Amino acid sequence: MSNIYESAEATLGFISSPCLTKVELRVACRGISDRDALSKPDPCVVLKMQSHGQWFEVDRTEVIRSSSSPVFSKIFLVDYYFEEVQRLRFELHDISSGNNGLRDADFLGAMECTLGQIVSQRKLTKALLKQGNTAGKSSITVTAEELSGNDDYVELSFSARKLDDKDFFSKSDPFLEIFRINDDGTESLVHRTETVMNNLSPVWKSFKVSLNTLCSGDHDRELKCTVWDWDSNGKHDFIGEFHTTFKEMRVEQEGKQIQWECINPKYQMKKKNYRNSGVVILNHCKIIKMYSFLDYIMGGCQIQFTVAIDFTASNGDPRNSCSLHYIHPYQPNEYLKALVAVGEICQDYDSDKMFPAFGFGALIPPDFKVSHDFAVNFDEDNPECAGIQGVVEAYQNCLPKIQLYGPTNIAPIIQKVASSASEEMHTKEAMEYFILLILTDGVITDMADTREAIVHASHLPMSVIIVGVGNADFTDMQILDGDDGILRSPKGEPVLRDIVQFVPFKDFKHASPAALAKSVLAEVPNQVVDYYNAKGIKPKCMSDYESTRTFSP
């Protein structure tokens, strides 16, 4: 028994692959066929990445209405590993109006490549292949750009006044596009605002963009801003444009309002008394310092790791060698492998190395009533175990004392950890971030309550990792990703941020060492950063550890 911990660690290994760099991917398509003679497609591109032979969605662009040659403003941010073959799949879908989900969308084609191909060529254009790998007339272009060192963001807000009226029976429907002028003279779309309908003096919503994306960190780089009048047929009318730099925009920070004349060059040449086609005003310019995962960890933030184990009857009698809970003298079961793989990484970020461990779905002593959040060490006042080894021992000691039962309810344990995370949230300091690892052998039975609990937890400093153990069909668990890529509560409330990662253990049985840990924990650093940065919470001890990525004046 004493060798199980070491055996599981050796079985999986813990070899991490450092990220070489981060890469931004921009996407555009051309030649998309019209739906029919009267309507153009509403395209959206979904980016998928291959892992262990399966495709997983990474992100997706916005939907552009009525466009056969869309240039998407959404930028995909991916980690680039030189030593790995990272297979990507770009899927083009026609999204029906009023629905941003893929369920009722028409598949228009896909392109597969490696990230290395895009990075090496900087710009990759390939045909989009339809069902049966037949090439149509449509193509996709993916442009790659390596991120420089500055991770800071800027928040911008624009409005306009007295824009030209381009419509006969109503006022213009203006939107603003911002382009970065590259060193080779080409233009890269940075941001496209929403359309403000029937308004010649629109106020567009504020937005955030990284300084890397906006100007490649060069405050003197030229920016081109174009105002259009939106038309439902996709043939938008040009209103005017102006050129500026981020250095010029920063003047607004000093309390000085800055505005530009919106110029239509054709009108300027033809009309003698032409002044402008309106004025665009910068209402707000704020630099937002973006801290890294390392900033928070070295600033004193602790990862509070909690494990929850499925003790429902579907696992099989632990005394039977076919049971998922069978304790083999020399070979750890899947529960132990998954627990050690993830826990071994997390414990390095927890100073006291004490981990709460809970069970669910079992009849527990002394009255043998079913519980969905009992302490595995049977000490409800102190469910913590000393290190991952202590969790393993508590798990082994617990098995003979309980009776496996059901159902598979995980909402109670999510709510229990969320309660602790809620207390931490009220401190408004980056001191504790909670990770809940749930190990289960089947599809959960309290899906509605679980979705509600996850939506609530998405507002807290907390992430949930669910590992499916055994050979059950976990297809229904994908509902945790939502119908349109966003998990929603039964009432329709969306998650504030993505905090759930679901992985079937069977996909990693024959994978390379540490593949499971790498897969389920890959998103955690970003989730930690996203939570604290969104809340405006700085690392606590930055006076002792000051980030070297300072914002240059």
DOZAKOL-84289 format. One record per residue: y, x, z of N, C-alpha, C in turn; residue in one letter. Coordinates in pm, whole numbers, plus 50000, padded with zeros to 5 digits. Atoms other than C-alpha are relative to their C-alpha. Layout:
YXZYXZYXZA ...
***
This chain:
498805008350000500005000050000501265008650000M 498794991849986502435028050083500455005849866S 499654993950128502325040149723500634990149902N 499535010150095503505007349568501445002649958I 498584997850030507215015349592500145011749902Y 499914988350087506765050049440499384997149865E 500685003150125504375036249179500884991849907S 499145008450082506805009549063501155008249943A 498884991750046509625034849043499545009149887E 500514991250104507445058348839499664992249874A 500365008350114506245030048617501204997449910T 498825003750077509755020448511500895011949970L 499114988750020511635053048553501454995950012G 498585003249988515365055148600500825010649925F 499264990750084516875073848311501124992249934I 498885007350057520345061448225500555007449880S 499434994250120521945067047886501494998050001S 498565001849991525665073847916500594995149869P 499345005250118527865054547677500895010849939C 499224989750065529315078447423501464995749985L 498655005050018532325056947344499954984949980T 499895014250030533545021447297500634998449862K 499565002050137534115007946948500464985649982V 499525013350037536184978646823499534996949858E 500455004450132534734959046531500854988149956L 499255010950060536934937346308499214994549882R 500845006550099535364912246072500844991549905V 499405008650102536454895845746498924996349900A 500965004650101534544875945483500754996149873C 499425004050128535144868545115499004991949920R 500835007150096533834844344855499064989850060G 500855010349941532414817745087500104987349914I 500025012050085531374787444882500604988150072S 499475012449945533234754744934498874990450033D 501015010249967531324726445100499794990849881R 500015008750117532224704044807501355001449932D 498764999050077535084697844566501244997450084A 498855004249921537304684144842500235008150127L 499844993449870536704706545142499465014349998S 500424986249983536464743345232499255001350133K 500764998249875534204757245506500915003550117P 499344996149876535264762645869499165011350061D 500934989149965533714797345921500185005850140P 500064992949871532714815246239498905010449987C 501004989450006530854848346270499455002550140V 500694997249875528294853946547499415014049992V 500564986549994527464889946643498795000150092L 501214998649920523924896346763499565014550000K 500534986449987522284928346885498524999350030M 501445000349981518594936246875499595007950123Q 500544993449882516784944847197498524996650010S 501455001849988513014949747209499494989649901H 500505008550107512514931746881500604986249993G 499385013249999514624901246969501515001349983Q 498555000350020518174892046869500664992450112W 499245006549893520624883847147501464999249959F 498595001550035524114869847095500875008550093E 499064991849925526844893947202501334992850014V 498705006649999529954874747105500164992549868D 499735007150126531464852846834501504999249977R 498595001050034534744849546651500504985850025T 499435013450001537114820346655499564992849872E 500255007850120536604792246402501314999049922V 498825001250086539054793746111499794988049908I 500155012350076539564759845951500395001949854R 499715000650144539454755245572500315013649941S 499784986550052539014791345465498745005349933S 501144994050071536754807345204500055015250006S 499884985549983538044842645275500685003050133S 499364998649868538694844045651500145014550045P 499814987549926540134873845837500114996150147V 500075004749862539174868946201500855008750092F 499194992449904541544878846481499175004850118S 500874995849891538714881346735499475014049973K 500484986350013537734917646794498785001850089I 501214997349923534204926946903500105013950062F 500004987349929534044954447166498575003550038L 501404996249974530694972747176499935014550046V 500274986349957529345003847344499195007149892D 500684992350105528235030847101499235011650063Y 500854989449951525295053347188499505008249880Y 500354991650114524875082246947498495001549986F 501424996850003521255087947044499114987849979E 500795012250017520155051746994500294993449866E 499815008450118519605030446686500364986050050V 499525012949951521694999646766500114990449881Q 500075009150114520784971846526500884987750027R 499085011349989523434945146466499714989849890L 500165010950098523294911546290501264991450007R 498815008450009526404893046175499614987249927F 500365012950059525714856046112501264991849973E 498875008450038528204834145926499564985450004L 500315014349986528214797046018501214991749962H 498955009850030530204767445893499984989750112D 499965008549881531264748746207500664986749964I 499445013150031531814711446166501204997250089S 498775003049928535224698446274499714992850131S 500165006549870535504688546638498835005250080G 501164994749928532464709246736499925014949976N 500054985550013532454746546805498605005750023N 501344995349976528724748246873499255002849871G 500804996550117526034761846639498914989849971L 501125009350016523634732946686500104992149870R 499805008050121525134712246402500675008149889D 499324991750099526554741746207499085003149883A 500744995850118525494752045857499965015149993D 500164985550013524084787145823500385004249859F 499514996050132525924804645538499515013749956L 500514986950037524374839045549500085009850115G 500024989849894523774870445754499955013849938A 500054986050041524124907945728499505008250118M 500544991349896522094933245924500315014649966E 499714985850017523004969645978499855006650136C 499954993149871523184995846249501455003150033T 498644996549959526275003846452500365013849946L 499774986750055525885039746334500494999549856G 499565001350139526275028745971501484996249993Q 498615004550001529545010946049500925011350046I 499164989449943530905039646260500175011449899V 499944988650091530045066146000500834997049877S 499245003750119531635046745713501394994650031Q 498725005849954534545032345917500184985749948R 499925013550055534465001945684498754997449917K 501275003250067531194985945573500084986149939L 500025012950069531044958245312498624997749940T 501335003250052527734941245233499944985149967K 500195014050035526544908845078499384992550117A 500625008649900525674880245309498744993949941L 501285005050049522014871145269499694986450058L 500345013549956520954834845284498534999650040K 501415001549963517584820845391499145005549888Q 500854993950101514844840245214500555013149949G 499384987250035517074871245195500535000449857N 499385000450131518704859844871501505002050015T 498574996949992522184873344808500814989749922A 499095009150068524954848944726501255007549956G 498754993950044528534855244616500865004850117K 499174996749884529884858844969499655013750057S 500204986849941530324892245145500725000750134S 499374997949870531324905045487500425014650010I 499494986549979533424935445576500215002150150T 499864996649858533174951545920500695013650009V 499234987749983535724977946020499885004750144T 500194994449866535135001146315501155009150038A 498974991149948537655018646532499635004350141E 500314994849866536965041046830501194998050092E 498935002249903538955032847141500485013450055L 499454988249934541295059047279499974997850150S 500195000049855541655066147650500724989250078G 499215009349919544265040247757499434986049994N 500625013249994542685007647872500994989150040D 499035009849954545934990147968500214988949897D 499735011650084546824956047834501484996750007Y 498645005249996550124939847747499924985049979V 499925014650013550914902947789501304996749927E 498865003150084553244889247522500144984949982L 499725014250024554894855547468501164999049901S 498995001450105556854845647156500394985349982F 499545013250044558914815847045500855002249875S 499164998850119561014808646736501064989150002A 498925009650005564174790146650500464998249855R 499455003550132565354772146333499225006349885K 500824995250111562424781646110500204991249878L 499905007850123562484770645747498994988650001D 500895011650010561014736345683499285000549866D 500804998750122558174738945431499324987049959K 500705012650028556884703045446501004989349957D 499135010550053558304673045260500174988450098F 499965012149921557424645045498500005002650151F 499974996549858557394663645829500545014250011S 499534986449978558474696545984498855010049985K 501024989550014556654729645943499085000450121S 501004998349894553524737046148499785015250016D 500014985350003554174773846232498975006750090P 500774990849916551874801146358500425014249965F 499544986150011552504838446405498815009449994L 501014989550008550354867846300500665013650023E 499504986649974550824903546426499005010149942I 500834989750062549504933046225500455013750047F 499724985949973549284969746317499925007749869R 500024991850121550194993946038499285013250032I 500814988149973547555021546030500585012349931N 499494987450055548095058145941499875000549848D 500204999750145546735052145590500764988849928D 499205010550061549135023145532499354986349999G 500685012949995546534995845571500454992250123T 499605008749890547074966345804498774994950074E 501075005649917544864955046093500564988350079S 499555011749926545224920046232499775002050149L 500074998149855545984922446604499834986650071V 500065013049932546544886146701500544989149908H 499525011950069546954851746550500224989250104R 499725010349900548674825346763499404986849957T 500365013850036547774788946775501104994049913E 499025007150082549554764846539500714989550084T 499215010449933552394743946683500414990049894V 499835009850105552484711946484501414993950001M 498775007950021555654696246341501155004850088N 498994994549909558114719546514500645012449936N 499294988750059560784742946370500495010050106L 499644990949890561434758646714498825001050097S 501234999949920557894765046843500055009950116P 500254990649890556924781247173498495002350002V 501434997050005553564798547132499495004550137W 500614996249873551164804547420500005015250016K 500074985749973551254838547587498575005049976S 501334994350025548364861947509499975014450049F 500184986249956546944895147625499295007749890K 500634991350098546014923947398500065014250053V 500004986149951545024959747474500985008349918S 499094991150072547464987147384499285007649890L 500794993850106544655003247187500024991449875N 500055009250112544384972346970501384998149938T 498665003050050548124966246942500595011549920L 499294989050066549345000846849499255013350009C 500824987849986546485025946901500585009450105S 499404991949895548365037547210501295006949960G 498784993850052551305048846991501124989750004D 498965010049981554405030047107500994999349884H 499094999850114556325039946792499324995249871D 500715004550120553675026646552500614986949949R 499385011850059555035000546311499084987850013E 500695012849991554024964446369500664990249903L 499495010150094554384937046107499654986250054K 500205013549946554844901246227500364989949892C 499835009750107554464872145985499894986050054T 500025014149959555234835346037499584991549880V 500545008550106553334809245834500134985350040W 500095014549982553414771745790498574995949967D 501425003450015549854759645842499814987749911W 500395011450083548294736745580498504997850015D 501405003549974544994718545623499075005149891S 500854995250108543724730845285499805015250003N 500164985649986543954767045403501005008249921G 498974993050078546794775645161501324999650077K 498845000249912549394783545424501255005349928H 498744996150063553044786845323500685011050080D 499324988849938554854819345394501424995950040F 498655002949953557994814445608500845012750002I 499244987649994559074850145677499305010450084G 500624989049927558354883345842501085009150058E 499124989649946559864911346048499135011650046F 500724988149958558894946546153500585004850133H 499564995349869559054961446502499035010750050T 500914990749934557344985846741499824995250145T 500185003649860555944982447091501125006050085F 498894994049928558675006047207501204990650003K 498915009550008561214980447090499724987750087E 500375011649919559294952047258500205002550148M 499934996849857559374970147591501414998250057R 498635002349953563144965147607500074987150080V 500005012949930562344929447720499675001850147E 500384997649861560854943948039501235003050087Q 498794996349927564324955648136500944988150015E 499195012049984565584919748132500894996949881G 499205002550119567134921947787499184991849900K 500725008250097566124894147551500065006649863Q 500054993850131565014907147216499534989849898I 500365009450105564814887546893500145006749864Q 499994994550135564254893946525500304988849900W 499825009450110565454876846211498734999749917E 501215002050080562524862546020500444999349853C 499474998450136563074873345657498934996749895I 500825002350119561564859645335500605008649888N 499434990750098562094888645086500404993349868P 499665006950126562044865244781501314992550013K 498755007349977564774843244927501175009850013Y 498954990149976566724874145029500545005649867Q 499614994650129566754886544670500694989449913M 499525010550090567474852944501501254992850050K 498915008049946569924835944736501145008950051K 498864991749963573404850744775500374998550148K 499565002549863574204834445111498834999650100N 501205000549913570694838845256500205008950124Y 499944992349875570724849945621498605003050052R 501374998349952567194844245745499264986749988N 500835012150000564344819245763499674995750142S 500215003249860564664815746137500065012650084G 499964988949905564644837646445498774999450090V 501154999249909561594849246646500455007550126V 499534994649871562174856347017498805004750082I 501004995249904560104877547255500434995350138L 499655005749870560154857647579499475008250117N 500694993749886557844879347786499225012149950H 500784987950031556424914747774499665006750132C 500434994549870554404926748071498805009149979K 501114990650010552184957348093499064997750118I 501005002949897548974950448284499075012050012I 500864988649975547194980048436498554995250010K 501415003849997543444977048367499205010950071M 500804990549924541254993948626498554999549954Y 501394999050043537715005348553499054997050116S 501055002049898534444998948736500025011850097F 499964988149915534655034648864501204999750095L 498825001249915538175028148995499684991550124D 500305009149889536894999249207498945005850095Y 501064994449916533735016649329500565011550085I 499444988749927535615048349424501164995850089M 498985005649913538305026449576499424993050121G 500625005549881535775013949830499244987049982G 500725012550023534224983149666498505002150013C 501444999149978530634977549780499284989049921Q 500865009850068527904960149578499044994250103I 500895006849905526214934649804498844993749923Q 501175003950079522724930549658499104990750081F 500905009849937520614899849745498884996749903T 501145003550085517134891849616499414986650045V 500675012749972515464857549592498714999549920A 501334999350061511744854649519499364986249994I 500675012950027509834825049372498624999950067D 501305001649934506964814149601499404986349971F 500585012950037505964782749412498535001749963T 501454999550020502304773849358499595004549860A 500354996150137502454780748985499755014949985S 500284985650003502314817949067498535003250020N 501414997749972498684814049172499775005350141G 500364995549865496904821749499500125015250009D 499804985549990498054856649609498715007850026P 501274993149973494474864549712499195001949873R 500714999250128493364860149351500655010749913N 499444989050079493764890249121500784995149878S 499245005550113495134867048850501394995250042C 498715004949950498054856849071501125009949969S 498844991450022501504870148989500445006850130L 499674994249870501824877149363498865008550057H 501134992049951498534896249390500475014350031Y 499644986549957499004928749583498855009549970I 501004990150038497004955849409500235012850079H 499824987949917496354987449613500815011049931P 499374988850069497715010449343501014996049892Y 499135004250110499494989849076500924988750045Q 499095010649956502644969649161499964988149905P 499925011850087502824933949036501384999149935N 498745000950076505634922148808501194997250091E 498905002549906507714909349099500525013050059Y 499604987449939507704943649258500665009349897L 499404991550104508414961648931501444996049973K 498655004750030511434939848860500945002450119A 499204998149879512674941549219500445014650014L 499694985849982512494979549236500915005049888V 499204995450114513944984648887501474996950019A 498625004249985517104964948960500575004750134V 499534996549867517374971749334500315014750016G 499804985549988517095009449297501375004049947E 498674997050055520245009949085501084994850094I 498955006349919522224985949304500205006850135C 499884994849864521465003149632500885012450007Q 499124988349999523445033849525501464996150023D 498625004649985526615012649547500214991950127Y 499935007349874525944998249893499805010150113D 500014989249902526765021050185498964998150111S 500935001849888524605004650452498554998049955D 501375001450057521564999450222499204989050069K 500675011549938520794966350395500094988249905M 500045010250104519694938750157499374987050050F 500605012949967519214901750235498934996549897P 501085004050089515944889050088499554985950039A 500355014049975515114851950053498854995749909F 501055006050081512254831249924500324985449976G 499815014350025512134796549772498714994049944F 501145007350055509534770249691498725001150080G 501214998449920507114777149981500064991250125A 500125006349868505874759050293499985011450101L 499874988549910506934781650579499724995850144I 500275003049859505904784350944501304998450077P 501225004949932505984771151206499584986049959P 500345014050030506144735051077499544998149857D 500475000250139505234743450716500644988949916F 499215008550089508004723850550500545008649886K 499554992450116509204733750206501435004950020V 498664994149988512224756950196500365006949869S 499534993650123514324769549907500995011350027H 499124988649969516294796250092499645006050135D 500424994449871514214810750376500025015349994F 499994985449991514504846750496498575005249987A 501344994750022511524866950373499485007150125V 500444993749875511484885650706499924990050115N 500065011349905511594851350885501055001250112F 498894999049905514754861751072501234993949935D 498925007150068517264835450964501385005250041E 498724994649954520024851651172500315013549937D 499804986950061519504885451007498955002149890N 500994999150108517704882850671500015013449927P 499874987350070518614918650578498805009050024E 501094990349992515974944850504500575013949975C 499504986350011516414982450528499575006249868A 500274994150131516634994750171499064991649916G 500935007250088514564983449875498585000950053I 501334998749938511494996950053499814989450107Q 500095010449897512264972850339499784986249938G 500225012850069512434943650094498554999049953V 501394999750046509084953949945499044997150116V 500895002049884507474955350292500114985850054E 499825013849952508974921850399499304990249906A 500685008350100507654906250077498495000350022Y 501444998649980504154919850137499554993250130Q 500365005949871504134908650503500144984949999N 499725014450005505444874150412498874992149934C 500965007450083502754864550159498864993450078L 501135006549930499854858450401500434988850096P 499535009449899502044837150631500544986949943K 499425012050061503304811150382499004993349909I 500835007150097501804785150154500844997149876Q 499265002150124502954785349792500034985149967L 499865014450020504314751249698500944997449882Y 499085003350108507314738949494501004989650047G 499804996050140509414727849315500835012849989P 499244987850024511374756549155501494996849999T 498565002949986514884750349287500745012750038N 499254987749969517374779049276501464997450035I 498615003149964520684760949333500305003350147A 499694997149859520374764049715500275014850027P 499804985849973520094802049705501285005049934I 498734996350064522994805049459501164995650090I 498965005249911525074783449693500125008350127Q 499984991949876524074804749994500775013049977K 499294987550030525264837249830501464997149965V 498625003750036528324819449689500854997850124A 499275002349876529284810050044500535013350055S 499554986749954529434846950140501075005649907S 499024995050097531284855549819501334992850014A 498775007749982533804827949892500845005850114S 499284993749888534674844350224500685013049955E 499444987550052535214877350043501204997149909E 498925003350093537414860449781501324997950074M 498805003249926539874848950048500695012450058H 499364987849952540484884950157500975005649897T 499154995350111542104891349816500025015249991K 500164985650011540824927049831498695003049928E 501214996150073538244945349620499075007850093A 500864993449902535834952649904498524997149979M 501415003550016532594934049827499824991449875E 500395008050117531064921449502498524997250014Y 501365004649971527824901449523499164998949873F 500965001450110524814904449292498764993250056I 501205007549960522014878949329498945001849892L 501144998550090518684888349170498974989250034L 500985010749981516404858049126498775003149915I 501274997450068512754864549036499194987150001L 500695012950007510954833348912498975000049890T 501115000050097507774825248722500074988349902D 499985011650089508874793248548501394994249985G 498725006750023511634771048423500384992450127V 499565006349877513704758048712500054984849985I 500075014650003513514721348806501304993350042T 498725005849960517034716548942501125005249908D 499084994350098518874726048621501434995050018M 498645005649987521824702448676500725006150120A 499404994149880522454714949031500275014949981D 499834985750024522004750948915501225002549913T 498824998450086524574747148638501284997650081R 498845002949916526994731948889500305011950092E 499834988749907526394760749132500535012449928A 499564988250076526894787148861501474998649959I 498595002250037530164771548740500905002750121V 499234997349878531414772349101500035015050030H 500104985749967530204808249149500805008649903A 499264992150099532014819548832501435002750043S 498664997749946535264817249030499985010350113H 500164991349884533904841349293499595014149958L 500444986450031533184879049310498475000950006P 501455001949993529564873249217499404999849859M 500785000650123526994878248939498584995650034S 501375004949980523544862348898499105005749891V 501004994750094520584879948737498704992550023I 501255007349989517484859248666498965007049913I 501094993750073514254876548567498804990650001V 501175008750013511434854748436498735008350004G 501234992449981508074868048558498824992049946V 501185006950052504754860048391500164996249854G 500065003350142503904844848054500464985849967N 499535013750026505574810848084500985000049882A 499015001850107507724797247800501364997650065D 498695000849934511264803947920501104995149905F 499015004150100512964789047612501074990950060T 499065009649943514544760947814501035006750091D 499054993049911516214786648040501255004349924M 498844995850078518534795147751501164990150013Q 498915009649977520524763947846501055006250091I 499044993249913522134787248100501075007349919L 498984994350088523994801647799500864989249936D 499215011050053525334767147707499724997349853G 500235003850139525134748547376500905007749904D 499074993150089528174766347232500355013850053D 499774986749948527804799447410500685000050136G 499325001149871529564786747724499204990650090I 500715008449904527634773848025500954989750059L 499175010749946528974740548149499254992550110R 500595008449896528394719348456499624986649937S 500355013250055526874684548408501234991449970P 498785007650025530444671148420500815005749884K 499324994150114531464693848133500945011350034G 499104989149962533434719648333499395013449958E 500564987250044532994754148172500085010650108P 499904988749908532314786248361501315007349974V 498764992550014535454806248428499755013249929L 500404987650066533634837748318498485000649999R 501454999050014530104847248215499445008650113D 500544992449887528194857448529498475000150002I 501475001249996524554849648440499365008549891V 500824992650095522044872548274498564995850023Q 501415004049989518544858848204499155008949910F 500884991250076515734882148094498554996950033V 501445001449972511974875148055499375013850018P 500604986949971510034903948212498985004049893F 501054996950097507314901047946500565007749880K 499394992750111509784914647689500105014950029D 499824986049960509844947447885498715006450049F 501274994649950506174952147968499675013449937K 500374987850071505754978847705501245007549951H 498744993850043509374989947679500135013950059A 499734986549951510815024247742500394999550147S 499634999649858511465035248102501424995150025P 498695005049956514345017948280500594989549907A 499445009850096514714992947993500404987150070A 499675012449930514644963048227501295001650080L 498804997849919517214977348468501235001349912A 498874998150091519434987748180500444986749939K 499675012750065519224953448019500694990350094S 499445010249911519934931848323501275004650071V 498824995149928522574954448477501135004549908L 499004994750094524464964248161501344992850009A 498775007950000526994936048199500735000250135E 499425000849866527634940148573501335007450012V 498704993249987530374966848551501154992149936P 498955008050064532334945248305500314987450080N 499785012149921531824914448523500835003050124Q 499214995849884533184933048826501475002149960V 498644997050048536194945648630500724987349959V 499385012450047536854911848467500484991450117D 499645008349885536864894048803501275005250068Y 498874994549923539244917448985501275001249916Y 498814998950085541564923648690500614986249975N 499495013650023541844886048623500754994950123A 499355004249875542784880848988501205008850035K 498904991049970545284909248975499775008350125G 500344992549879543434927349255499765014749963I 500134985850028543824965049252498915006150088K 500924992849911541254989749389500705003050132P 499384999749868541854991649763500575013650039K 499604986849949542085029049823500505008949887C 499544992150113543915040649512500865011850041M 499234988449955546045064049722499095012150018S 500964989049986542905084549790499395003649865D 500574997550132541535080249440500914993649897Y 499045005450096544245076249180499465002049860E 500534999050135543135068648827500845009449915S 499294990750088544005095048570500544993049877T 499565007150119544585068248303501334993050028R 498715005749968548255063348384500714995549874T 499255005350113550635044248163501205009049974F 498904990850030552985068347989501264992349966S 498765007250024556625057147989500515002349859P 
***
